Amino acid sequence: MQNTTVLKKNKNMVTRKIADETILLPIYKTSKEINCIYTLNKPASIVWDMIDGKTTIGEIKDKVLNNGFDLIKDSAYRIKDKV
């Protein structure tokens, strides 16, 4: 992905913040279909919060890296646009 790529969230994913954790839950028709829940770490939570259909990958990457997280810069490009 290019630094100018803009991402948007999957509309079939619900976000909940519980204490200091961000939890993603896929939307299903029945509770029996639920087979996974995603818990995001702090850098991933920052990324998720910034995905708004307006902010570029470059802006997201800079925000995460400028928050003092010890990340390899190239790993910030691995954000999937399906999430």
Sine and cosine of phi, psi and omega as CSV:
sin_phi,cos_phi,sin_psi,cos_psi,sin_omega,cos_omega
0.00,0.00,0.55,-0.83,0.03,-1.00
-0.99,0.11,0.39,-0.92,0.07,-1.00
-0.87,0.49,-0.37,0.93,-0.04,-1.00
-1.00,-0.02,-0.04,1.00,0.02,-1.00
-0.91,0.41,0.68,-0.73,0.04,-1.00
-0.93,-0.36,0.75,-0.66,-0.02,-1.00
-0.97,-0.26,0.39,-0.92,0.15,-0.99
-0.73,-0.69,0.45,-0.89,-0.05,-1.00
-0.96,0.27,0.48,-0.88,0.10,-1.00
-0.94,0.35,0.83,-0.55,-0.04,-1.00
-0.94,0.35,-0.19,0.98,0.02,-1.00
-0.99,-0.15,0.47,0.88,-0.01,-1.00
-0.75,-0.66,0.78,-0.63,0.02,-1.00
-0.98,-0.20,0.66,-0.75,0.03,-1.00
-0.95,-0.32,0.70,-0.71,0.09,-1.00
-0.73,-0.68,0.68,-0.74,0.10,-0.99
-0.96,-0.29,0.86,-0.51,0.03,-1.00
-0.82,-0.58,0.89,-0.45,-0.11,-0.99
0.83,0.56,-0.85,-0.52,-0.01,-1.00
-0.98,-0.20,0.21,0.98,-0.05,-1.00
-0.95,-0.31,0.56,-0.83,0.14,-0.99
-0.96,-0.29,0.80,-0.61,-0.03,-1.00
-0.87,-0.49,0.73,-0.68,0.07,-1.00
-0.94,-0.35,0.73,-0.68,-0.01,-1.00
-0.76,-0.65,0.87,-0.49,0.06,-1.00
-0.90,0.44,0.57,-0.82,0.02,-1.00
-1.00,0.09,0.79,-0.62,0.03,-1.00
-0.80,-0.60,0.30,-0.95,0.02,-1.00
-0.96,0.29,-0.60,0.80,0.02,-1.00
-0.74,-0.67,0.41,-0.91,0.00,-1.00
-0.92,0.40,-0.38,0.93,0.03,-1.00
-0.92,0.39,-0.38,0.93,-0.01,-1.00
-0.99,0.16,-0.27,0.96,-0.04,-1.00
-0.92,0.38,0.85,-0.52,0.03,-1.00
-0.79,-0.61,0.05,1.00,0.03,-1.00
-0.32,-0.95,0.49,-0.87,0.13,-0.99
-0.71,-0.70,0.63,-0.78,-0.01,-1.00
-0.95,-0.33,0.77,-0.63,0.10,-0.99
-0.95,-0.31,0.82,-0.57,-0.06,-1.00
-0.99,-0.12,0.65,-0.76,0.13,-0.99
-0.97,0.23,0.04,-1.00,-0.09,-1.00
-0.86,0.51,-0.76,0.65,0.03,-1.00
-0.87,0.49,-0.66,0.75,0.01,-1.00
-0.91,0.42,-0.58,0.82,0.03,-1.00
-0.91,0.42,-0.65,0.76,0.06,-1.00
-0.88,0.47,-0.70,0.71,0.02,-1.00
-0.87,0.50,-0.77,0.64,-0.03,-1.00
-0.85,0.53,-0.70,0.72,-0.01,-1.00
-0.90,0.44,-0.49,0.87,-0.04,-1.00
-1.00,0.07,-0.24,0.97,0.03,-1.00
-0.96,0.26,0.96,-0.29,-0.10,-0.99
-0.68,-0.73,0.14,0.99,-0.03,-1.00
0.99,0.15,0.05,1.00,0.00,-1.00
-0.79,-0.61,-0.56,0.83,-0.09,-1.00
-0.99,0.14,0.71,-0.71,-0.03,-1.00
-0.99,0.14,0.33,-0.94,0.09,-1.00
-0.83,0.56,-0.66,0.76,0.00,-1.00
-0.87,0.49,-0.67,0.75,0.03,-1.00
-0.92,0.39,-0.65,0.76,0.03,-1.00
-0.90,0.44,-0.74,0.68,0.00,-1.00
-0.85,0.53,-0.72,0.69,-0.01,-1.00
-0.88,0.48,-0.67,0.75,0.00,-1.00
-0.88,0.47,-0.72,0.70,-0.01,-1.00
-0.90,0.43,-0.74,0.68,-0.04,-1.00
-0.93,0.37,-0.51,0.86,0.00,-1.00
-0.99,0.15,-0.11,0.99,0.06,-1.00
-1.00,0.01,0.17,0.99,0.10,-1.00
0.99,0.13,0.24,0.97,0.04,-1.00
-0.98,0.19,0.66,-0.75,-0.04,-1.00
-1.00,0.07,0.99,0.11,-0.04,-1.00
-0.86,-0.50,0.49,-0.87,0.17,-0.99
-0.97,0.23,0.78,-0.62,-0.08,-1.00
-0.79,0.61,-0.66,0.75,-0.04,-1.00
-0.90,0.43,-0.42,0.91,-0.02,-1.00
-0.91,0.41,-0.40,0.91,0.03,-1.00
-0.93,0.36,-0.28,0.96,0.04,-1.00
-0.99,0.14,-0.15,0.99,-0.10,-1.00
-1.00,0.02,0.28,0.96,0.04,-1.00
-0.93,0.36,0.80,-0.60,-0.02,-1.00
-1.00,0.04,0.68,-0.74,-0.03,-1.00
-0.99,0.17,0.03,1.00,0.06,-1.00
-0.99,0.11,-0.35,0.94,-0.06,-1.00
-0.98,0.18,0.00,0.00,0.00,0.00
